[in-house]
């Protein structure tokens, strides 16, 4: 069933930018910590945080949605997408197609099994290490985008486009002179600078959405990148806020 946005022009603007290929890195600024009205076609509306609003609006076929919330894990909105990315990661790292792996296993089962297990465990280790470690998380997400656009024997190893939503980007990539940042902050700025400036990423189908209250709160090495476009999330109008108050009052009485 299709989700419908109620008077959220910023969502349509962001969608047009991504669909047209005008930018693959996008920053949503302004009213990013509010609740947003989400309606199903035949159901009463509900109000959800922006991350949930975006993932439920953009949960389309052909798109794999990945969310990173600070101090949390890298999570896939659909578990099957996580499995598909892991499989693509293994193909990317080993350079073998599933048919080649099957043949190799028949010829040298122990060696190939050990290699596959090592790559699989490395993926899971990266995902675990990313929890509470934003530097690792950003690097893993960048590597996922590299994997996503890789090919093997002329075929993509991953058949969907990634949409990566990163919350609290201003805390991950804080403003300030680069020499005054901590080693971890500088490392994250470097990762994102390389990521968003990579010609392969710019011309590819993956997208990264950064959430922050203001572009000025972001490291200028990232904020000034011409590849990073900004879309303002405005505060709700009077009627929208009144609708929320009515909805909240009715909901709390249930």
N, C-alpha and C positions, 0 to 999 in steps of 0.2 A: 504494500500500500504506500502511496506517495505521501511524503510529509510536505506540509505547506508552511511557508514562512509568512508571518503577519507583519507587513510594513517594515521589513528589514532590508533596506536598500543596499546596505553595506555588503550583505551576502550576495546579492545579485552582481554588484560591482566586482567583488572578489572572484566570483564565478566567471564573469566575462574576461577578466585579466588572465586567469589560468587557462580557460578554454581557448582563448585566442593565441596563447603562447607568448603574450607580451612580457611575462615574467614567470619564473619558476620559484622565486623566493618572494614571499609576501609577508608584510607586517600588518597586523591588526592592532590599532592603538585606540586609546580613549576609554570608553565605558566597557572594558573587557572583563570586569569582575561582577557585573550585574547578572540578573537572571533574564532569560529570553523566552518569549512565548513560542511554543511549538504545538502545532495542531495536526492531528490526523484528520483524514477526510471526513470521517463520520464520528469522531470522538471529541469529548470536551478538551479544551487546551490545557497544557501543563507548562510550567516554567522551569527551565533547566539552566545550569551554568553554560558558559560559552563553549567550552570544549565539547560537552555533550551535544549542544545545539549544532555545532559544526559537523561532528561525526555522524549525527543522524540525518543531517541534510545532504551530506556528501557520500553517504554509504551506497554508492552506485556500483553496478557490475563493471568490471574492468578497473576498479580502483581498490587498492588495499590501504586501509586507514591505519596509521600508526600514531600513537600518542605518547609523548613523554611529559610527565608532570614532575616538577622538581622534587627530589628525594623519593620518588616513586620508581616503579619499573618501567621499562619500555613495554607497552602493551598494544596488542593488535585488537581492533574492534571486533574482528571475526577470527576465531581460533583457526579456521582452515587457512586463512591467509598467513598466519604464523608458520604453519606446517609447510606451506608452499614456499615461503621465503627461506626456510631452513633447507628445504630440498634444493632450491636454486643456489643457495650459499655453498652447499656441498658440491654441486656440479661446477660452480665457479672456482672453488678452491682445488678440486682434484683434476679438472679439465677432462672428465670422462662423462659420456652420456650414460643414461640408464642401461642401454644395450651393452655398451662396453664394460660397464661394471659387472653385469651379469656374466659376460664371457670371461672376464678376468677372475671372477670368483670361481668359475669352473676350473680354470687353469692354475690359479694360485690363491686358493680361498683364504688362507690364514693371513697372507700379506695384505690383500685388498680389504679384508674385513677389519684388520687393524687400522689401516689408513682411514677407512670410512668412519670407524668409531672415534678416531682421534679428531677428525674434522667436526663430527657431530658434537663431541664433548667440548671442543673449542667454542663452537657456536653457543652452547648452553652456558659455558663459563662466562663468555662475554655478556650474555643477557643477565646473569646473576650479578656479575661485577658492576654492571651499570646501575644497579639499585643503590641509591644514595651516593653515586659517584657520577656527577653530571659530565665530567670531562670524558670519561669512558663512554657514557651514554651518547654524547654527540658524535664521537668517533665511530661508534658502532652504527649509528644512524647514517652517517656519511658513507660508511662501507656498504650498507644496505643499498644505497642509491647507486654506488658503483656496480654492485652485483646486479641490480635491477636492469641496468642498461647493457649488461655484458651479453655476448653471444657465444655459442658453442656450435661449431660446424654450420655457421650461418643462421642459427636459430636462437632467439632470446632464451636465456636460462629462466627468466621470470616473465610471465605473460601479462601481468597487470602493471599499472602505474602506481607508484607509492604516493600517498599524501601524508606527510609527516607534520603533526601539530605539536608545537613546542610551547609549553606554558612558561610564564615568568621569564621571558627572554632577557629582560633587563637585569635580573639577578644572575643569570648565567653568563651574560656578556656585558658587564657593568661599564658605565661611562667612566672616563678618566684617562689621563695620560698613560700610554702603554707601559712606560717605565715604572709607573707607580702601582701597577696591578700586581697581584700575586702571581706566582708561577702557574697555578692552575687556571686563573682567569686569562692570562696571556695564551696559554695552551688552547683554551676554548675559543678565544678570538681567532687564533691561527687556524684552527680546524674549520670554523665557519667561513672564514675569509677564503680559504682554499676551496671549500665545498661550493659556496655560492658563485665563485669566480670561475669554476671549472667549465670550460666550453662544452664538455660533454653533458654536464648537468643543465647548463643554460639552454642547450638545444634539445634536451631530452623531454620525457613525458612526466617525470616525477616532480613533486612540488613540496615546498616546505613553508609552513605557516607559523610565523612567530607571533606570540601574544605579549604585549607590553602596554602599560598605560601611556607611555610617551616615547617617541623616537629619540628624544634628547637624553633619555635614561640609558640608551644603548651605547656601547662602545662606538666611537665615531668611525673606526676602521670598518665596522659592519654597516652602521647607519648610513654612511656616505656612499656605499656601493651603488652604482647605477642599476645593478641587476636586482636590487631589493626595492620593491614598490610598497607604498603605504596606503592603507585604506582605513579611514576613521570610522570607529563604531560610536555613533552619537548617543547621548543620553536620551531616554524615552520622553516622548511628548506627554502632555497632560492626560490625554485620553488613554494612552497606553499605560501610564502609571495608575490611573483610576481603575482600569480593568484588572491590573495586578492586585490592587488592594481588595477589590470585590472577590476575585478568585481566591486570594489568600484567606479572607474572612470566611468564605464558604467552606474552604478546604479544612480549616482548623476546627470547624464545628462538626465535622464528620465523626 
